[in-house]
Amino acid sequence: MSILLTGATGYVGQHIKTAFDSEWKILGVSQLGDIDQNIAACDLSDESAVYELAQTVSPDVIIHAAGDKNIQRCERDPNLAYQANVQTTLNLIKAFPDAKIIYISSDYVFSGDRGGYRESDPIAPLTVYGKTKASAELNGLILSDQFYVLRLSALYDGEATFLRFLREQLQSGKAVDCFDDAFYSPTFYKDFLNVLDKLVMTPKLSNRVYHVCGQRISRFFFAKLFARSAGFDDELILQASRLHGEVPFLFGDLSLENTMTCESLDVTIGTHHAYLNSLEVLDENSIAVSNL
Ligand SMILES: NC(=O)c1ccc[n+]([C@@H]2O[C@H](COP(=O)([O-])OP(=O)(O)OC[C@H]3O[C@@H](n4cnc5c(N)ncnc54)[C@H](OP(=O)(O)O)[C@@H]3O)[C@@H](O)[C@H]2O)c1
């Protein structure tokens, strides 16, 4: 299976590359590239650069994990957000008409007012980031019958930004305010890779939009679970309200629901409790993920 992996230097792309490099023939690209990792440089928002790329490779599948997920930057510069999230997608669809494209999308295509969003629910993004992800999804689904959407919630392993931050604070005995009124459904990286593998390998997929996520949980309780499983004092995790905080674009409930995905791909999702307990503390500065 030959794969063009965009965003290969990013957090999502690195997980994909590490997991599947020996199984698939992967050509990784990113905006700047990385010679050491054999990742090519290509600005995918540049139409002619993407056409040039298409002269040199003809992948069976494109995993489109390039984009800008920085919510504040997207708000400040909607054009940049459009270029990174929408234009890159349009260029790939045009330049690679024969490839199956799996677009890595986000829970932010929903408004975050009620949670439990299913794959078939109408989208209603409120942020520039969410609007550009939604626009890429809709364009792709309309323009190509080989375009598939895989939405995830915040992806986590032992090195996810939120968990690294928590670990640093808890290690130095600092209390951390965590919102008990901001719900989401964080995606464990092994579940993501499992679902992605099925989407890549299944020749005739029965649906166009898929969700991979964990159970709905508040940020407060997720932080508590992490503190307990990593052996920290969980009393340092303090209950706070997003309504009194300064964090913009944190919604009441952005959680996804994934029954259709699990049933149609025959996938089972574990619990955050089990996953967080599988993150093994190696020393005080690093956490590795043990085999589940
Ligand atoms: N991380 C999550 O929890 C999460 C959750 C839901 C959805 N997603 C989606 O997954 C995608 C990747 O997220 P991430 O966490 O991996 O982000 P990231 O770590 O910031 O990586 C972004 C990647 O996109 C590449 N890129 C950006 N603009 C590009 C362009 N014009 N041309 C070519 N490559 C470009 C970057 O290349 P350079 O490094 O060379 O600049 C980098 O490889 C995003 O679209 C995001 O919406 C992520």
Ligand as a Chemical Component Dictionary entry (heavy atoms), coordinates in Angstrom:
data_LIG
# 
_chem_comp.id                   LIG 
_chem_comp.type                 NON-POLYMER 
_chem_comp.pdbx_formal_charge   0 
_chem_comp.three_letter_code    LIG 
# 
loop_
_chem_comp_atom.comp_id 
_chem_comp_atom.atom_id 
_chem_comp_atom.alt_atom_id 
_chem_comp_atom.type_symbol 
_chem_comp_atom.charge 
_chem_comp_atom.model_Cartn_x 
_chem_comp_atom.model_Cartn_y 
_chem_comp_atom.model_Cartn_z 
_chem_comp_atom.pdbx_ordinal 
LIG N1  N1  N 0  -3.560 17.037 17.658 1  
LIG C1  C1  C 0  -4.842 16.798 17.918 2  
LIG O1  O1  O 0  -5.226 16.512 19.060 3  
LIG C2  C2  C 0  -5.851 16.880 16.805 4  
LIG C3  C3  C 0  -7.209 16.629 17.108 5  
LIG C4  C4  C 0  -8.158 16.716 16.080 6  
LIG C5  C5  C 0  -7.762 17.022 14.788 7  
LIG N2  N2  N 1  -6.443 17.264 14.531 8  
LIG C6  C6  C 0  -6.085 17.647 13.154 9  
LIG O2  O2  O 0  -4.907 16.969 12.741 10 
LIG C7  C7  C 0  -4.109 17.813 11.930 11 
LIG C8  C8  C 0  -2.674 17.767 12.430 12 
LIG O3  O3  O 0  -2.628 18.102 13.788 13 
LIG P1  P1  P 0  -1.243 18.052 14.576 14 
LIG O4  O4  O 0  -1.585 18.013 16.007 15 
LIG O5  O5  O -1 -0.371 17.004 14.025 16 
LIG O6  O6  O 0  -0.654 19.491 14.208 17 
LIG P2  P2  P 0  0.866  19.966 14.241 18 
LIG O7  O7  O 0  1.665  19.177 15.210 19 
LIG O8  O8  O 0  0.805  21.441 14.385 20 
LIG O9  O9  O 0  1.421  19.610 12.768 21 
LIG C9  C9  C 0  0.921  20.266 11.623 22 
LIG C10 C10 C 0  1.543  19.640 10.402 23 
LIG O10 O10 O 0  0.966  20.234 9.241  24 
LIG C11 C11 C 0  2.013  20.667 8.370  25 
LIG N3  N3  N 0  1.553  21.798 7.580  26 
LIG C12 C12 C 0  0.905  22.904 7.994  27 
LIG N4  N4  N 0  0.662  23.722 6.948  28 
LIG C13 C13 C 0  1.145  23.094 5.848  29 
LIG C14 C14 C 0  1.225  23.423 4.474  30 
LIG N5  N5  N 0  0.754  24.588 3.990  31 
LIG N6  N6  N 0  1.806  22.552 3.617  32 
LIG C15 C15 C 0  2.330  21.381 4.079  33 
LIG N7  N7  N 0  2.288  21.018 5.357  34 
LIG C16 C16 C 0  1.715  21.863 6.240  35 
LIG C17 C17 C 0  3.160  21.019 9.293  36 
LIG O11 O11 O 0  4.368  21.056 8.561  37 
LIG P3  P3  P 0  5.734  21.763 9.128  38 
LIG O12 O12 O 0  6.031  21.106 10.446 39 
LIG O13 O13 O 0  6.783  21.472 8.114  40 
LIG O14 O14 O 0  5.385  23.219 9.272  41 
LIG C18 C18 C 0  3.069  19.865 10.293 42 
LIG O15 O15 O 0  3.658  18.720 9.747  43 
LIG C19 C19 C 0  -4.702 19.229 12.010 44 
LIG O16 O16 O 0  -5.288 19.518 10.779 45 
LIG C20 C20 C 0  -5.769 19.138 13.080 46 
LIG O17 O17 O 0  -6.918 19.824 12.693 47 
LIG C21 C21 C 0  -5.481 17.197 15.499 48 
# 
loop_
_chem_comp_bond.comp_id 
_chem_comp_bond.atom_id_1 
_chem_comp_bond.atom_id_2 
_chem_comp_bond.value_order 
_chem_comp_bond.pdbx_ordinal 
LIG N1  C1  SING 1  
LIG C1  O1  DOUB 2  
LIG C1  C2  SING 3  
LIG C2  C3  SING 4  
LIG C2  C21 DOUB 5  
LIG C3  C4  DOUB 6  
LIG C4  C5  SING 7  
LIG C5  N2  DOUB 8  
LIG N2  C6  SING 9  
LIG N2  C21 SING 10 
LIG C6  O2  SING 11 
LIG C6  C20 SING 12 
LIG O2  C7  SING 13 
LIG C7  C8  SING 14 
LIG C7  C19 SING 15 
LIG C8  O3  SING 16 
LIG O3  P1  SING 17 
LIG P1  O4  DOUB 18 
LIG P1  O5  SING 19 
LIG P1  O6  SING 20 
LIG O6  P2  SING 21 
LIG P2  O7  DOUB 22 
LIG P2  O8  SING 23 
LIG P2  O9  SING 24 
LIG O9  C9  SING 25 
LIG C9  C10 SING 26 
LIG C10 O10 SING 27 
LIG C10 C18 SING 28 
LIG O10 C11 SING 29 
LIG C11 N3  SING 30 
LIG C11 C17 SING 31 
LIG N3  C12 SING 32 
LIG N3  C16 SING 33 
LIG C12 N4  DOUB 34 
LIG N4  C13 SING 35 
LIG C13 C14 SING 36 
LIG C13 C16 DOUB 37 
LIG C14 N5  SING 38 
LIG C14 N6  DOUB 39 
LIG N6  C15 SING 40 
LIG C15 N7  DOUB 41 
LIG N7  C16 SING 42 
LIG C17 O11 SING 43 
LIG C17 C18 SING 44 
LIG O11 P3  SING 45 
LIG P3  O12 DOUB 46 
LIG P3  O13 SING 47 
LIG P3  O14 SING 48 
LIG C18 O15 SING 49 
LIG C19 O16 SING 50 
LIG C19 C20 SING 51 
LIG C20 O17 SING 52 
# 
